[in-house]
Amino acid sequence: MLSLSKISKVKLIPFIFWFLAFIPVNGILYINTSEEFHGDKVVNTPTYFHQNCDDSVFPIVFVHGFLASGDSYEKQALRFMANGLCPHRLFMFDWNTVSMQDNTEKLDAFINEVLQKTDAPRVYLVGHSAGGGLSYSYMSQPERAKKIEAYVHIGARADIRPPGKEGEVPTLNIYSKGDPIVPGADIPGATNLKLTEEDHYQVVTSNASFEAIYEFFFQNQPSTNDPVISQRDSVTIAGKAVSLGENQPMDNAQITIFELDSESGMRLSDKPLATLSVDSLGQWGPVEVKTGAVVEYELHSEGRTVSYFRQAINYDNPFIYLRGLPSPSSIAGRMLSSLPSDDHQSVVVIFTSDRATVHGRDHLSVDGIELSTEDFATAANSSIAWFLFDANQNQKTDTTSIPTFALAPFLSGVDFFFDTTESISHRANFNGRIINFPNRKSASEGIVVIVFD
C-alpha cells in the first residue's frame, strides 16, 4: 500500500492537470503517453432509440470536464430526446483528462467521424469546465472552427472573445456566481448567461442551462424539461462502460443486471435479468427492464467487480455509464490504489451526478450518519464522489477524513465501517432521495457504487 507521502504526491498530479486544463492548448507543452486509448471513438446508439425523432438538426458534440465522462450530459441528452431529437445526433467525446495528451487532434478526428456518420456539414459543440478549455483550443484553427455551427461554453474560464481566430464562432457562455471552482465571467461578443446559485455541476445539468442551450441552438423554447416517462410495461436501456477518470473502454467486460427489492436493495433472484458483453468501444445493451424497476448493474472486468445501484428506471435511456477501476499502473489507478480489498468490510462510493454536495444546502447521509458536514462538504471542494471505507481498520465508523481523497477537488473520503459479517442492507439519503443497498465483501464481491441521478 502507498504511504501517505506517496499518495499525496500522486494526488497532486491530477490536481495540477486539472488546473492546467484551463490554459489554451498553445500555451503549454503537452506530454504524449504511449498507452493506446480508444475511449474517444464515436459510438452509435442502438437502433431501437432511433424511432420517431428528428434527425434533421446539426449533431451535438458534448465535451466533459476533468475526471468526468459523457454522463455529465446525461440529463441534457435525455431532455433533448424528450424534445424530439434523435439520440444518434447526440455524441459524447470521452477523453482522458489526466493523461496530458494533446486532445485537440482526437477531438478533430471525433468531429470528422460524426460529420461522416451523420452527413451533416457542421456540428454544435458544447464544452464544460476543462472541456471548455479543450474546445477553445480546438477552434483556434480556422479550418476547425468552420466545422462548428455554434458553441456553448459552460462553467469554464472566460476568454477575451468567442472562439475562432477572429472570434467568429457564435457562442453561448453559461457560468454561475455559485461556482467556486471556475467563477466565470462574461465573454465580450458572446451571448452570456450568468446563473446565481448553481454549483460547478449544476451549471451543466440544470433546467436553466438546458433551456438556454436549446433556445440558442434552435431559436425557440423547449416543449419540456423532463424525460418522457414510459407508458409501456418496460423501458429500454443501454450505455457505456469505461474506466474511472481515464475513460478507457472496458472492452471484454461483462455486465450482469439483477432486479432488486427497492426497500432493501437485495436481489429478488439470483437469476439475472440479463447478461451483456461490453464491446471494444465500451458499448453495452440495449436491454429491456420493467418500468419502475430498481436494478443492480454488476460490472465484471479483469480488475475488481463494481456493482452499481441507481434510482428506479422510468424512461428509455441510452446514456447509462458504468465505470470500472483503471489499470493500477495508470495515474487514476494509483489514485485508487488505497481502496481496501478486505472481506471484513465493504467499500462504498456515492456519486451525486447532477450536483455537488454542499454543507448547509444539501444533506447526504448513510444509515442516518450525516456526511455533508462542514468539514467534508465545502462549497470550495464541490464533492460529487464520496469514498467510504474503514481506512484505519479499527472496525468503527469514525467519520474522519481519508487523506487520499483530500487533495483534489470533487472528491471526499470518509472513514466508515460497513461490517460484512452477515448480509444486511444500508440506506443512502441524498436530499430526500433514497437508495437502499447491500453490504458486499470488498475483496471477493467487489466495490459498491451508489448513483443519485
C-alpha positions, 0 to 999 in steps of 0.5 A, spaced: 500 500 500 502 507 498 504 511 504 501 517 505 507 521 502 506 517 496 499 518 495 499 525 496 504 526 491 500 522 486 494 526 488 497 532 486 498 530 479 491 530 477 490 536 481 495 540 477 492 537 470 486 539 472 488 546 473 492 546 467 486 544 463 484 551 463 490 554 459 489 554 451 492 548 448 498 553 445 500 555 451 503 549 454 507 543 452 503 537 452 506 530 454 504 524 449 503 517 453 504 511 449 498 507 452 493 506 446 486 509 448 480 508 444 475 511 449 474 517 444 471 513 438 464 515 436 459 510 438 452 509 435 446 508 439 442 502 438 437 502 433 431 501 437 432 509 440 432 511 433 424 511 432 420 517 431 425 523 432 428 528 428 434 527 425 434 533 421 438 538 426 446 539 426 449 533 431 451 535 438 458 534 440 458 534 448 465 535 451 466 533 459 470 536 464 476 533 468 475 526 471 468 526 468 465 522 462 459 523 457 454 522 463 455 529 465 450 530 459 446 525 461 440 529 463 441 534 457 441 528 452 435 525 455 431 532 455 433 533 448 430 526 446 424 528 450 424 534 445 424 530 439 431 529 437 434 523 435 439 520 440 444 518 434 445 526 433 447 526 440 455 524 441 459 524 447 467 525 446 470 521 452 477 523 453 482 522 458 483 528 462 489 526 466 493 523 461 496 530 458 495 528 451 494 533 446 486 532 445 485 537 440 487 532 434 482 526 437 477 531 438 478 533 430 478 526 428 471 525 433 468 531 429 470 528 422 467 521 424 460 524 426 460 529 420 461 522 416 456 518 420 451 523 420 452 527 413 451 533 416 456 539 414 457 542 421 456 540 428 454 544 435 459 543 440 458 544 447 464 544 452 464 544 460 469 546 465 476 543 462 472 541 456 471 548 455 478 549 455 479 543 450 474 546 445 477 553 445 483 550 443 480 546 438 477 552 434 483 556 434 484 553 427 480 556 422 479 550 418 476 547 425 472 552 427 468 552 420 466 545 422 462 548 428 455 551 427 455 554 434 458 553 441 456 553 448 461 554 453 459 552 460 462 553 467 469 554 464 474 560 464 472 566 460 476 568 454 477 575 451 472 573 445 468 567 442 472 562 439 475 562 432 481 566 430 477 572 429 472 570 434 467 568 429 464 562 432 457 564 435 457 562 442 453 561 448 457 562 455 453 559 461 457 560 468 454 561 475 456 566 481 455 559 485 461 556 482 467 556 486 471 552 482 471 556 475 467 563 477 466 565 470 465 571 467 462 574 461 465 573 454 465 580 450 461 578 443 458 572 446 451 571 448 452 570 456 448 567 461 450 568 468 446 563 473 446 565 481 446 559 485 448 553 481 454 549 483 460 547 478 455 541 476 449 544 476 451 549 471 451 543 466 445 539 468 440 544 470 433 546 467 436 553 466 442 551 462 438 546 458 433 551 456 438 556 454 442 551 450 436 549 446 433 556 445 440 558 442 441 552 438 434 552 435 431 559 436 425 557 440 423 554 447 423 547 449 416 543 449 419 540 456 424 539 461 423 532 463 424 525 460 418 522 457 416 517 462 414 510 459 407 508 458 409 501 456 410 495 461 418 496 460 423 501 458 429 500 454 436 501 456 443 501 454 450 505 455 457 505 456 462 502 460 469 505 461 474 506 466 474 511 472 477 518 470 481 515 464 475 513 460 478 507 457 473 502 454 472 496 458 472 492 452 471 484 454 467 486 460 461 483 462 455 486 465 450 482 469 443 486 471 439 483 477 432 486 479 432 488 486 427 489 492 427 497 492 426 497 500 432 493 501 436 493 495 437 485 495 436 481 489 429 478 488 433 472 484 439 470 483 437 469 476 439 475 472 435 479 468 440 479 463 447 478 461 451 483 456 458 483 453 461 490 453 464 491 446 471 494 444 468 501 444 465 500 451 458 499 448 453 495 452 445 493 451 440 495 449 436 491 454 429 491 456 427 492 464 420 493 467 418 500 468 419 502 475 424 497 476 430 498 481 436 494 478 443 492 480 448 493 474 454 488 476 460 490 472 465 484 471 472 486 468 479 483 469 480 488 475 475 488 481 467 487 480 463 494 481 456 493 482 452 499 481 445 501 484 441 507 481 434 510 482 428 506 479 428 506 471 422 510 468 424 512 461 428 509 455 435 511 456 441 510 452 446 514 456 447 509 462 455 509 464 458 504 468 465 505 470 470 500 472 477 501 476 483 503 471 489 499 470 493 500 477 499 502 473 495 508 470 495 515 474 487 514 476 489 507 478 494 509 483 489 514 485 485 508 487 490 504 489 488 505 497 481 502 496 481 496 501 480 489 498 478 486 505 472 481 506 471 484 513 468 490 510 465 493 504 467 499 500 462 504 498 462 510 493 456 515 492 456 519 486 451 525 486 451 526 478 447 532 477 450 536 483 455 537 488 454 536 495 454 542 499 454 543 507 448 547 509 444 546 502 444 539 501 444 533 506 447 526 504 447 521 509 448 513 510 444 509 515 442 516 518 450 518 519 450 525 516 456 526 511 455 533 508 458 536 514 462 542 514 468 539 514 467 534 508 462 538 504 465 545 502 462 549 497 470 550 495 471 542 494 464 541 490 464 533 492 460 529 487 464 522 489 464 520 496 469 514 498 467 510 504 471 505 507 474 503 514 481 506 512 484 505 519 481 498 520 479 499 527 472 496 525 468 503 527 465 508 523 469 514 525 467 519 520 474 522 519 477 524 513 481 519 508 487 523 506 487 520 499 481 523 497 483 530 500 487 533 495 483 534 489 477 537 488 470 533 487 472 528 491 471 526 499 473 520 503 470 518 509 472 513 514 466 508 515 465 501 517 460 497 513 461 490 517 460 484 512 459 479 517 452 477 515 448 480 509 444 486 511 442 492 507 444 500 508 440 506 506 443 512 502 439 519 503 441 524 498 436 530 499 430 526 500 432 521 495 433 514 497 437 508 495 437 502 499 443 497 498 447 491 500 453 490 504 458 486 499 465 483 501 470 488 498 475 483 496 471 477 493 464 481 491 467 487 489 466 495 490 459 498 491 457 504 487 451 508 489 448 513 483 443 519 485 441 521 478 
